[in-house]
């Protein structure tokens, strides 16, 4: 089991907000649709397309929500180098 200081990933629902401040356009594009990452990280990547997570683009942030643990989106955050201070989130685990 993966342990993380700020997030619990084995949960029936999860939500995160990622602030765009300081992120590159490439990071934002891949946050909105990480499908191109499947070939780079196939061992952990189980993203089943936009239906597995609700991903909403806002002016200054991107909001993520799922009612099941479809895959650990925090691994995408880590892979893209999203700073922890840009991420807030919770699980009902």
C-alpha positions, 0 to 999 in steps of 0.5 A: 500500500502506498502511504502519503503524508497528505492523501489517502488513496484507497477510497470510495471517493476522492476530490482534488483541486490543483492550482494552475499558478506556476504550472506549464501549459503542458502540465495543465493539458496533461492534468485535463486529459492524462491519456498520453501518459499511458505509454510512459507509466503503464504499470500504474496507469488505469485511467479509463478516459474522462468518465472515470474522473470528473475533471473540470477546468476553471480559470485558476484551478483544475477540479477533480472528483470521482465516486470510486477509486478508479486510479490514483490521480496523485500519481499523475500529479507526482509524475508531472511534478505538480508542487504539493502546495498547488494541491488540496484534496480529500477522500472519504476513506 
